């Protein structure tokens, strides 16, 4: 099977896994709300449904294969994010800082200061700087939160 098809199938599987988790979460909220209704809480069949659904969720989340797949996805996302925050991104940010410094020095000269192009460039590059910093901060936050947990050896 071509690599592209495998990646597409893996993405579809991961989407289904996330969807399944969302369904379980939403159904748990509905069950919690329904249990407060005494008519449902005293109904034997509803109680059995809750018991079996709880067991299903327990088996679903404790599945070794499922857990390993989730850990692999977490590690994969960490590596992907780490690659996004590579030396090129940081070098680009440094070059932007240098460009801003030079633009600010140019804007200090009287004949350049009131040029409409300089004013627009200054506003534009400051917005770009803010966006670049937000991208780097977000990637760093993702890396911190997505850092794969160390595996304990038995």
C-alpha contacts under 8 A as a table, 3 or more apart, distances in Angstrom:
res1	aa1	res2	aa2	distance
1	X	5	X	6.62
1	X	6	X	6.71
2	X	5	X	5.43
2	X	6	X	6.44
3	X	6	X	5.01
3	X	7	X	6.15
4	X	7	X	5.17
4	X	8	X	6.13
5	X	8	X	4.99
5	X	9	X	6.04
6	X	9	X	5.07
6	X	10	X	6.01
7	X	10	X	4.96
7	X	11	X	6.05
8	X	11	X	5.06
8	X	12	X	6.13
9	X	12	X	4.94
9	X	13	X	6.07
10	X	13	X	4.98
10	X	14	X	6.09
11	X	14	X	5.03
11	X	15	X	6.05
12	X	15	X	5.01
12	X	16	X	6.21
13	X	16	X	5.05
13	X	17	X	6.16
14	X	17	X	4.91
14	X	18	X	6.17
15	X	18	X	5.16
15	X	19	X	6.06
16	X	19	X	4.90
16	X	20	X	5.97
17	X	20	X	5.03
17	X	21	X	6.23
18	X	21	X	5.05
18	X	22	X	6.19
19	X	22	X	5.02
19	X	23	X	6.15
20	X	23	X	5.04
20	X	24	X	6.19
21	X	24	X	5.12
21	X	25	X	6.12
22	X	25	X	5.04
22	X	26	X	6.06
23	X	26	X	5.14
23	X	27	X	5.95
24	X	27	X	5.16
24	X	28	X	6.03
24	X	57	X	6.97
25	X	28	X	5.16
25	X	29	X	6.48
26	X	29	X	5.15
26	X	30	X	6.39
27	X	30	X	4.95
27	X	31	X	6.01
28	X	31	X	5.00
28	X	32	X	6.03
29	X	32	X	5.11
29	X	33	X	6.30
30	X	33	X	5.14
30	X	34	X	6.03
31	X	34	X	4.91
31	X	35	X	6.08
31	X	50	X	7.32
32	X	35	X	5.41
32	X	36	X	7.17
33	X	36	X	5.76
33	X	37	X	7.58
34	X	37	X	5.43
34	X	40	X	6.70
34	X	41	X	7.47
35	X	38	X	6.97
35	X	40	X	6.36
35	X	41	X	5.03
36	X	40	X	7.96
36	X	41	X	6.84
37	X	40	X	5.51
37	X	41	X	6.05
38	X	41	X	4.81
38	X	42	X	5.92
39	X	42	X	5.55
39	X	43	X	6.38
40	X	43	X	5.04
40	X	46	X	6.27
40	X	47	X	7.90
41	X	44	X	7.98
41	X	46	X	7.07
41	X	47	X	6.65
42	X	46	X	7.97
42	X	47	X	7.47
43	X	46	X	5.35
43	X	47	X	6.25
44	X	47	X	5.07
44	X	48	X	6.22
45	X	48	X	5.01
45	X	49	X	6.14
46	X	49	X	4.91
46	X	50	X	6.22
47	X	50	X	5.09
47	X	51	X	6.22
48	X	51	X	5.00
48	X	52	X	6.09
49	X	52	X	5.22
49	X	53	X	5.89
50	X	53	X	5.09
50	X	54	X	5.98
51	X	54	X	5.18
51	X	55	X	6.27
52	X	55	X	5.01
52	X	56	X	6.07
53	X	56	X	4.92
53	X	57	X	6.19
54	X	57	X	5.15
54	X	58	X	6.09
55	X	58	X	4.94
55	X	59	X	6.12
56	X	59	X	5.24
56	X	60	X	5.92
57	X	60	X	4.93
57	X	61	X	6.09
58	X	61	X	5.46
58	X	62	X	6.00
59	X	62	X	5.14
59	X	63	X	5.79
60	X	63	X	5.56
60	X	66	X	7.41
61	X	66	X	6.94
61	X	67	X	7.00
62	X	66	X	7.38
62	X	67	X	6.70
63	X	66	X	5.08
63	X	67	X	6.01
64	X	67	X	5.08
64	X	68	X	6.00
65	X	68	X	5.11
65	X	69	X	6.02
66	X	69	X	5.07
66	X	70	X	6.13
67	X	70	X	5.08
67	X	71	X	6.16
68	X	71	X	5.00
68	X	72	X	6.08
69	X	72	X	5.05
69	X	73	X	6.14
70	X	73	X	5.09
70	X	74	X	6.16
71	X	74	X	4.96
71	X	75	X	6.15
71	X	148	X	7.33
72	X	75	X	5.03
72	X	76	X	5.97
73	X	76	X	4.98
73	X	77	X	6.05
74	X	77	X	5.20
74	X	78	X	6.17
74	X	146	X	6.29
74	X	147	X	7.67
74	X	148	X	6.29
75	X	78	X	5.01
75	X	79	X	6.25
75	X	146	X	7.54
75	X	147	X	7.21
75	X	148	X	5.42
76	X	79	X	5.18
76	X	80	X	6.14
77	X	80	X	4.97
77	X	81	X	6.01
77	X	146	X	7.21
78	X	81	X	5.15
78	X	82	X	5.96
78	X	142	X	7.81
78	X	143	X	5.95
78	X	146	X	5.54
78	X	147	X	5.95
78	X	148	X	7.09
79	X	82	X	4.96
79	X	83	X	6.14
80	X	83	X	5.18
80	X	84	X	6.34
81	X	84	X	4.96
81	X	85	X	6.38
81	X	139	X	6.46
81	X	142	X	7.28
81	X	143	X	6.40
82	X	85	X	5.18
82	X	86	X	6.61
82	X	139	X	7.88
82	X	143	X	6.65
83	X	86	X	5.22
84	X	89	X	7.44
84	X	139	X	7.68
85	X	88	X	7.78
85	X	89	X	5.88
85	X	90	X	7.25
85	X	136	X	7.05
85	X	139	X	6.59
85	X	140	X	7.67
86	X	89	X	5.63
86	X	90	X	6.72
87	X	90	X	5.13
87	X	91	X	5.85
88	X	91	X	4.91
88	X	92	X	5.93
89	X	92	X	5.09
89	X	93	X	6.31
90	X	93	X	5.03
90	X	94	X	6.27
91	X	94	X	5.02
91	X	95	X	6.19
92	X	95	X	5.08
92	X	96	X	6.12
93	X	96	X	5.00
93	X	97	X	6.26
93	X	129	X	7.81
93	X	132	X	6.95
93	X	133	X	7.87
94	X	97	X	5.07
94	X	98	X	6.34
95	X	98	X	5.01
95	X	99	X	6.09
96	X	99	X	4.96
96	X	100	X	6.10
96	X	129	X	7.11
97	X	100	X	5.10
97	X	101	X	6.22
97	X	129	X	7.87
98	X	101	X	5.07
98	X	102	X	6.33
99	X	102	X	5.18
99	X	103	X	6.09
100	X	103	X	5.01
100	X	104	X	6.02
100	X	122	X	7.82
100	X	125	X	7.11
100	X	126	X	7.84
101	X	104	X	5.17
101	X	105	X	6.27
102	X	105	X	5.03
102	X	106	X	6.12
103	X	106	X	5.01
103	X	107	X	6.10
103	X	118	X	7.88
103	X	122	X	7.15
104	X	107	X	5.03
104	X	108	X	6.51
104	X	122	X	7.74
105	X	108	X	5.26
105	X	109	X	7.32
106	X	109	X	5.73
106	X	112	X	6.67
106	X	113	X	7.42
107	X	110	X	7.52
107	X	112	X	5.66
107	X	113	X	4.43
107	X	114	X	7.89
107	X	118	X	6.90
108	X	112	X	7.38
108	X	113	X	5.88
109	X	112	X	5.48
109	X	113	X	5.79
110	X	113	X	5.24
110	X	114	X	7.48
111	X	114	X	7.06
111	X	115	X	7.65
112	X	115	X	5.39
112	X	118	X	7.12
113	X	118	X	6.99
113	X	119	X	7.70
114	X	118	X	7.30
114	X	119	X	7.03
115	X	118	X	5.29
115	X	119	X	6.37
116	X	119	X	5.06
116	X	120	X	6.17
117	X	120	X	5.14
117	X	121	X	5.95
118	X	121	X	4.94
118	X	122	X	5.94
119	X	122	X	5.16
119	X	123	X	6.31
120	X	123	X	5.16
120	X	124	X	5.94
121	X	124	X	5.01
121	X	125	X	5.89
122	X	125	X	5.36
122	X	126	X	6.10
123	X	126	X	5.29
123	X	127	X	6.33
124	X	127	X	5.21
124	X	128	X	6.23
125	X	128	X	4.81
125	X	129	X	5.98
126	X	129	X	4.96
126	X	130	X	6.20
127	X	130	X	5.10
127	X	131	X	6.21
128	X	131	X	5.03
128	X	132	X	5.99
129	X	132	X	5.02
129	X	133	X	6.09
130	X	133	X	5.22
130	X	134	X	6.19
131	X	134	X	5.01
131	X	135	X	6.16
132	X	135	X	5.08
132	X	136	X	6.27
133	X	136	X	5.11
133	X	137	X	6.01
134	X	137	X	5.01
134	X	138	X	5.91
135	X	138	X	5.13
135	X	139	X	6.08
136	X	139	X	5.11
136	X	140	X	6.05
137	X	140	X	5.08
137	X	141	X	6.06
138	X	141	X	5.02
138	X	142	X	6.06
139	X	142	X	5.01
139	X	143	X	6.06
140	X	143	X	4.98
140	X	144	X	6.15
141	X	144	X	5.06
141	X	145	X	6.13
142	X	145	X	5.14
142	X	146	X	5.61
143	X	146	X	5.06
143	X	147	X	5.64
144	X	147	X	5.44
